Amino acid sequence: MRRFRIFALAALVGITSFTASASWQGTWLYYDDEGVLVGSWTAGCREMDGRWGVETDNKVFVQGCRASS
């Protein structure tokens, strides 16, 4: 019974950490006051991570790792 509890706890921790790490992967898209895209910041996507342009308060978060278009 003790072995099962350890296995269940390890599985729970693994699932929780995977979910937590996957939930913040994505891109912030920054727009100016007129709605024109002026910058972005991709995080948590390894080789696709990076920033360009200007950060503004007018922003939208797109979850998941995708190639920029």
Kinemage of the C-alpha trace (Angstrom):
@kinemage 1
@onewidth
@group {chain A} dominant
@subgroup {mainchain}
@vectorlist {calphas} color= white
{ca met a 1} P 0.000 0.000 0.000
{ca arg a 2} L 2.837 2.403 0.777
{ca arg a 3} L 4.386 1.850 -2.654
{ca phe a 4} L 1.067 2.725 -4.318
{ca arg a 5} L 0.821 5.993 -2.348
{ca ile a 6} L 4.344 6.995 -3.374
{ca phe a 7} L 3.571 6.202 -7.014
{ca ala a 8} L 0.284 8.135 -6.876
{ca leu a 9} L 1.981 11.146 -5.285
{ca ala a 10} L 4.773 11.107 -7.879
{ca ala a 11} L 2.222 10.914 -10.702
{ca leu a 12} L 0.241 13.806 -9.226
{ca val a 13} L 3.343 15.982 -8.889
{ca gly a 14} L 4.379 15.167 -12.469
{ca ile a 15} L 0.970 16.035 -13.898
{ca thr a 16} L 0.755 19.218 -11.844
{ca ser a 17} L 4.192 20.446 -12.909
{ca phe a 18} L 3.449 19.666 -16.580
{ca thr a 19} L 0.162 21.561 -16.411
{ca ala a 20} L 1.767 24.528 -14.670
{ca ser a 21} L 4.598 24.746 -17.187
{ca ala a 22} L 2.281 24.411 -20.186
{ca ser a 23} L -0.165 27.042 -18.925
{ca trp a 24} L 2.202 29.996 -19.357
{ca gln a 25} L 3.598 29.159 -22.788
{ca gly a 26} L 2.515 31.644 -25.361
{ca thr a 27} L 2.840 35.100 -26.823
{ca trp a 28} L 1.923 38.570 -25.631
{ca leu a 29} L 0.876 40.728 -28.570
{ca tyr a 30} L 1.216 44.496 -28.063
{ca tyr a 31} L -0.970 47.011 -29.914
{ca asp a 32} L -0.897 50.794 -30.140
{ca asp a 33} L -3.934 53.003 -29.439
{ca glu a 34} L -5.172 52.545 -33.003
{ca gly a 35} L -5.037 48.723 -32.806
{ca val a 36} L -1.878 48.276 -34.887
{ca leu a 37} L 0.454 45.451 -33.797
{ca val a 38} L 3.650 47.097 -32.536
{ca gly a 39} L 5.417 44.270 -30.690
{ca ser a 40} L 5.312 40.780 -29.221
{ca trp a 41} L 6.966 38.620 -26.590
{ca thr a 42} L 6.993 34.824 -26.878
{ca ala a 43} L 7.924 32.884 -23.728
{ca gly a 44} L 8.144 29.258 -22.706
{ca cys a 45} L 8.560 27.989 -26.263
{ca arg a 46} L 12.334 27.419 -26.278
{ca glu a 47} L 13.763 28.275 -29.710
{ca met a 48} L 10.742 30.457 -30.570
{ca asp a 49} L 11.249 32.660 -27.460
{ca gly a 50} L 11.991 36.284 -28.108
{ca arg a 51} L 10.805 39.860 -28.201
{ca trp a 52} L 10.455 42.495 -30.843
{ca gly a 53} L 8.944 45.949 -31.047
{ca val a 54} L 7.408 48.023 -28.285
{ca glu a 55} L 5.591 46.910 -25.122
{ca thr a 56} L 2.324 48.754 -24.480
{ca asp a 57} L -0.511 48.462 -21.968
{ca asn a 58} L -2.841 47.410 -24.806
{ca lys a 59} L -1.923 43.704 -25.003
{ca val a 60} L -3.436 40.275 -25.633
{ca phe a 61} L -2.080 36.880 -24.517
{ca val a 62} L -2.272 33.948 -26.954
{ca gln a 63} L -1.614 30.650 -25.192
{ca gly a 64} L 0.433 27.837 -26.686
{ca cys a 65} L 3.523 27.654 -28.875
{ca arg a 66} L 2.895 28.490 -32.488
{ca ala a 67} L 4.981 29.752 -35.327
{ca ser a 68} L 4.551 33.470 -35.885
{ca ser a 69} L 2.680 34.458 -39.007
